């Protein structure tokens, strides 16, 4: 039966009315986050996805109920609440197992859509992905999440899948599919996933090539790389704009940036480096996304320095730092030198700033909006970036002014003097330039003469 237009709009409006459910576990792994804070973030995620939150609740348990995540009594309470509030969607603040999701759908009734934090974040990423690589990465993550949930999803899956998942499944989500139909759908999704993995691998090769080009100028000099990383909406894109004048889109929204933005910048002492703005992280970033975006996140792991941007106006920035560092560890970026950049200083509580100064050894406080602290940040970046390592003492003929200029541009000059034979230069340069300067090296005997 087809719905009349008015009925369709009423159903769509009801589906957008959302009720949130959290769980406060004793001895939970995320001790930095209270259930209230986590639900507040979940509400922001729901808002970013275009949903309207009409209510929320949480339960205190030793651990999630294996069958329904929350206790059976709480399931009944939530059902009464969503009926009273005319909510069509319930979102749980953690990843549900396929069995839990299936049981909750039965408990709430077929007209209620059950999602979890992972599905919500995947949906937001699907809305925001714009590049070919970003869309492929999100599609792969969605399929990895959906595959074990095919059995028993029925009509609710057809409402939830959408996007790449729906198109890849060839009709997945029809009510009451048989075993043969499900297995066919699984094979189709696995085939599509394999194709996406090949495409992402090819795009990774292209990305690696571009990264290599960025890190080497035409002369062969190594260009240091700085990655801007941090919690979503911490102000990373604003930071990139301040440092480079890049004019990158800045939105007061979660996950406004998914595709890495690379810009050239220069230290106050004139050295070039690249700045890479990366995807924002969030608490419990789905592992499917971490894996799918691994090639993108390698921009962080391959950097010479990470500017770890944290929202100084947040009541609990330590929790943001911990969540992002967990992802750093997943992508082997935890060994890269890290500078904590506390942004939004103009909005921050001085007590929070003082607390962070005591906790973090390498920290600078700035406001990308007002420019406060940006000079100090640039000075620290210049100090922290790797410098040329090869010491040279060369006598360059006057007709090799090009090499003198390159030593000025690419190296750290120690001293220079003009003599009859040419220009004597003592400096530290990169290995490639040192090799070109080798024929002009001043002998040890001459050097001491």
VEXDRENLUM-587035 format. One line per field, with one value per residue (C-alpha): residue number from 1; chain; x negated, z, y. Coordinates in steps of 0.25 Angstrom, whole numbers, m for minus. Example, Ala and Ser with C-alpha at 12.3 -4.5 7.8 and 13.67 -1.06 7.14 Angstrom:
2
seq (1,2)
mol (A,A)
X (m49,m55)
Z (31,29)
Y (m18,m4)
//
This chain:
449
seq (1,2,3,4,5,6,7,8,9,10,11,12,13,14,15,16,17,18,19,20,21,22,23,24,25,26,27,28,29,30,31,32,33,34,35,36,37,38,39,40,41,42,43,44,45,46,47,48,49,50,51,52,53,54,55,56,57,58,59,60,61,62,63,64,65,66,67,68,69,70,71,72,73,74,75,76,77,78,79,80,81,82,83,84,85,86,87,88,89,90,91,92,93,94,95,96,97,98,99,100,101,102,103,104,105,106,107,108,109,110,111,112,113,114,115,116,117,118,119,120,121,122,123,124,125,126,127,128,129,130,131,132,133,134,135,136,137,138,139,140,141,142,143,144,145,146,147,148,149,150,151,152,153,154,155,156,157,158,159,160,161,162,163,164,165,166,167,168,169,170,171,172,173,174,175,176,177,178,179,180,181,182,183,184,185,186,187,188,189,190,191,192,193,194,195,196,197,198,199,200,201,202,203,204,205,206,207,208,209,210,211,212,213,214,215,216,217,218,219,220,221,222,223,224,225,226,227,228,229,230,231,232,233,234,235,236,237,238,239,240,241,242,243,244,245,246,247,248,249,250,251,252,253,254,255,256,257,258,259,260,261,262,263,264,265,266,267,268,269,270,271,272,273,274,275,276,277,278,279,280,281,282,283,284,285,286,287,288,289,290,291,292,293,294,295,296,297,298,299,300,301,302,303,304,305,306,307,308,309,310,311,312,313,314,315,316,317,318,319,320,321,322,323,324,325,326,327,328,329,330,331,332,333,334,335,336,337,338,339,340,341,342,343,344,345,346,347,348,349,350,351,352,353,354,355,356,357,358,359,360,361,362,363,364,365,366,367,368,369,370,371,372,373,374,375,376,377,378,379,380,381,382,383,384,385,386,387,388,389,390,391,392,393,394,395,396,397,398,399,400,401,402,403,404,405,406,407,408,409,410,411,412,413,414,415,416,417,418,419,420,421,422,423,424,425,426,427,428,429,430,431,432,433,434,435,436,437,438,439,440,441,442,443,444,445,446,447,448,449)
mol (A,A,A,A,A,A,A,A,A,A,A,A,A,A,A,A,A,A,A,A,A,A,A,A,A,A,A,A,A,A,A,A,A,A,A,A,A,A,A,A,A,A,A,A,A,A,A,A,A,A,A,A,A,A,A,A,A,A,A,A,A,A,A,A,A,A,A,A,A,A,A,A,A,A,A,A,A,A,A,A,A,A,A,A,A,A,A,A,A,A,A,A,A,A,A,A,A,A,A,A,A,A,A,A,A,A,A,A,A,A,A,A,A,A,A,A,A,A,A,A,A,A,A,A,A,A,A,A,A,A,A,A,A,A,A,A,A,A,A,A,A,A,A,A,A,A,A,A,A,A,A,A,A,A,A,A,A,A,A,A,A,A,A,A,A,A,A,A,A,A,A,A,A,A,A,A,A,A,A,A,A,A,A,A,A,A,A,A,A,A,A,A,A,A,A,A,A,A,A,A,A,A,A,A,A,A,A,A,A,A,A,A,A,A,A,A,A,A,A,A,A,A,A,A,A,A,A,A,A,A,A,A,A,A,A,A,A,A,A,A,A,A,A,A,A,A,A,A,A,A,A,A,A,A,A,A,A,A,A,A,A,A,A,A,A,A,A,A,A,A,A,A,A,A,A,A,A,A,A,A,A,A,A,A,A,A,A,A,A,A,A,A,A,A,A,A,A,A,A,A,A,A,A,A,A,A,A,A,A,A,A,A,A,A,A,A,A,A,A,A,A,A,A,A,A,A,A,A,A,A,A,A,A,A,A,A,A,A,A,A,A,A,A,A,A,A,A,A,A,A,A,A,A,A,A,A,A,A,A,A,A,A,A,A,A,A,A,A,A,A,A,A,A,A,A,A,A,A,A,A,A,A,A,A,A,A,A,A,A,A,A,A,A,A,A,A,A,A,A,A,A,A,A,A,A,A,A,A,A,A,A,A,A,A,A,A,A,A,A,A,A,A,A,A,A,A,A,A,A,A,A,A,A,A,A,A,A,A,A,A,A,A,A,A,A,A,A,A,A)
X (0,m5,m5,3,m7,m2,m4,m18,m22,m16,m24,m37,m35,m32,m45,m53,m48,m59,m61,m74,m78,m92,m98,m106,m115,m122,m137,m134,m146,m143,m145,m148,m134,m121,m109,m103,m114,m114,m99,m101,m111,m101,m91,m100,m103,m88,m86,m98,m91,m78,m70,m62,m65,m52,m56,m67,m70,m81,m82,m93,m98,m110,m111,m102,m91,m95,m82,m76,m88,m79,m70,m57,m50,m57,m53,m38,m41,m47,m36,m26,m34,m36,m21,m17,m27,m23,m38,m41,m56,m64,m79,m88,m101,m110,m111,m100,m102,m94,m86,m84,m79,m69,m63,m62,m54,m45,m43,m40,m31,m33,m30,m42,m56,m68,m82,m94,m106,m114,m102,m100,m114,m115,m102,m109,m121,m113,m106,m119,m129,m131,m144,m144,m153,m145,m132,m139,m145,m131,m124,m134,m132,m117,m117,m126,m117,m104,m109,m107,m94,m87,m80,m67,m67,m55,m48,m57,m69,m63,m61,m75,m84,m82,m94,m105,m100,m86,m91,m102,m92,m83,m70,m75,m64,m51,m42,m45,m56,m59,m73,m76,m73,m82,m93,m92,m92,m104,m112,m108,m113,m126,m129,m126,m135,m146,m145,m145,m157,m165,m161,m165,m178,m180,m177,m186,m197,m194,m193,m207,m213,m207,m212,m226,m225,m221,m232,m242,m244,m249,m263,m262,m261,m252,m240,m235,m221,m212,m198,m187,m179,m169,m155,m144,m140,m152,m156,m166,m161,m161,m176,m180,m174,m181,m194,m193,m182,m176,m161,m157,m142,m140,m126,m121,m118,m123,m132,m131,m145,m146,m156,m170,m174,m189,m195,m209,m213,m226,m233,m236,m251,m247,m247,m236,m227,m213,m201,m191,m177,m171,m158,m152,m152,m141,m139,m138,m141,m136,m147,m141,m144,m158,m161,m155,m161,m175,m181,m176,m181,m195,m196,m197,m206,m216,m217,m229,m220,m206,m198,m188,m177,m167,m155,m159,m144,m140,m137,m146,m157,m165,m154,m156,m171,m170,m160,m169,m181,m174,m173,m187,m191,m182,m189,m204,m204,m207,m222,m221,m225,m212,m209,m196,m189,m178,m169,m157,m165,m155,m144,m152,m150,m164,m163,m162,m174,m182,m179,m184,m197,m200,m196,m203,m218,m217,m205,m202,m189,m183,m170,m169,m158,m165,m179,m183,m195,m198,m211,m216,m210,m218,m231,m229,m226,m239,m247,m241,m242,m254,m266,m276,m286,m299,m310,m317,m329,m330,m337,m327,m333,m326,m319,m312,m303,m291,m297,m300,m285,m280,m289,m282,m268,m269,m280,m283,m295,m306,m315,m319,m331,m336,m350,m358,m354,m339,m329,m333,m320,m319,m305,m296,m288,m280,m287,m283,m289,m301,m304,m303,m313,m323,m332,m334,m337,m348,m359,m362,m376,m370,m359,m369,m379)
Z (0,m4,6,3,2,15,22,16,22,35,35,31,42,52,47,50,64,72,86,92,101,109,119,131,133,147,144,129,120,117,131,126,120,128,122,122,114,105,102,100,89,83,83,75,65,63,61,50,44,43,54,65,79,87,99,106,117,122,131,142,140,143,128,116,115,105,99,99,104,114,124,119,129,123,109,114,119,106,98,107,105,90,89,97,90,76,73,61,64,76,76,86,91,87,77,78,74,63,73,82,70,66,80,82,69,73,87,81,69,54,53,61,55,64,62,70,71,60,50,53,51,38,33,36,29,17,16,17,8,m5,m12,m19,m9,3,m3,m5,9,15,6,10,25,24,17,27,38,31,26,40,42,29,36,42,39,30,27,37,29,16,24,30,19,8,1,m4,4,m2,m16,m14,m8,m20,m12,2,12,7,18,22,12,11,14,m1,m3,9,4,m9,m3,5,m7,m15,m3,m1,m16,m15,m3,m10,m22,m12,m5,m19,m22,m9,m10,m24,m18,m7,m17,m23,m10,m6,m19,m16,m2,m7,m17,m6,3,m8,m16,m30,m24,m16,m2,8,12,26,28,39,42,48,56,67,72,62,63,71,60,52,38,45,50,35,30,41,37,22,18,11,12,15,19,33,39,53,51,54,43,34,28,23,12,15,11,8,8,8,19,24,37,42,38,24,23,15,21,18,26,25,31,35,38,52,62,72,84,80,65,59,56,42,39,45,36,23,26,29,16,19,34,29,26,42,44,33,38,45,55,60,64,73,74,85,88,101,103,105,119,118,108,114,109,95,96,101,90,79,84,84,69,68,74,64,52,58,59,74,72,64,72,77,81,88,83,92,83,86,97,96,100,110,125,131,141,130,123,136,138,124,125,137,130,116,115,101,100,94,96,84,78,63,62,69,66,80,82,67,67,79,71,59,67,73,60,54,66,66,51,47,42,32,38,29,32,20,19,4,m5,m16,m29,m32,m44,m35,m28,m30,m20,m10,m12,m9,3,8,4,9,19,33,30,40,33,20,15,1,m2,m15,m20,m17,m6,6,13,26,28,31,19,15,9,m5,m5,2,m9,m19,m11,m9,m20,m14,0,7,11,26,24,17,28,39,31)
Y (0,14,25,38,50,55,41,40,54,50,37,44,54,43,36,48,49,42,37,34,23,22,12,16,3,2,1,5,6,21,27,41,42,42,36,50,56,44,46,61,58,47,58,67,55,53,68,67,56,64,57,64,58,58,51,42,33,24,12,8,m6,m14,m18,m17,m28,m38,m39,m25,m16,m10,m18,m24,m14,m2,m7,m6,8,13,7,15,28,27,24,36,45,39,36,27,25,20,22,15,21,10,m1,m12,m26,m31,m40,m28,m19,m30,m32,m17,m16,m27,m20,m6,m11,m11,4,8,9,5,10,11,21,14,14,29,33,25,32,46,42,37,51,58,50,58,52,39,33,38,32,19,19,22,12,1,4,4,m10,m16,m11,m16,m30,m37,m30,m35,m47,m43,m28,m28,m15,m7,m10,m4,8,9,4,15,20,11,0,m1,0,m11,m20,m22,m21,m24,m21,m27,m32,m46,m50,m65,m71,m72,m57,m53,m62,m56,m42,m45,m50,m37,m28,m36,m35,m20,m19,m26,m16,m4,m9,m10,4,9,2,9,22,20,18,31,38,32,38,51,51,48,59,69,65,67,80,80,82,70,77,70,78,75,71,76,69,76,66,66,64,68,82,86,97,90,96,110,107,103,116,124,118,118,127,115,119,105,103,105,100,99,85,71,65,77,72,58,59,63,78,80,94,100,109,115,117,131,128,125,110,103,92,85,86,75,76,63,57,60,49,45,36,22,25,12,3,1,15,15,3,9,23,17,22,36,35,31,46,47,35,40,55,61,68,67,79,72,82,82,90,99,103,89,85,72,74,63,53,58,57,42,39,45,38,25,26,31,18,10,16,16,31,31,32,45,57,64,78,80,93,98,105,115,122,133,124,115,115,119,108,98,104,104,89,86,93,85,72,74,76,82,91,105,112,120,125,123,132,144,141,140,131,129,136,127,114,118,120,106,99,105,100,86,83,75,83,79,69,69,79,84,94,98,108,111,118,131,126,116,126,116,107,119,122,108,107,120,114,100,100,106,115,115,125,131,139,144,140,141,128,129,129,120,115,107,101,89,84,72,59,62,76,71,62,73,81,70,74,88,83,90,80,78,83,96,97,98,107)
//
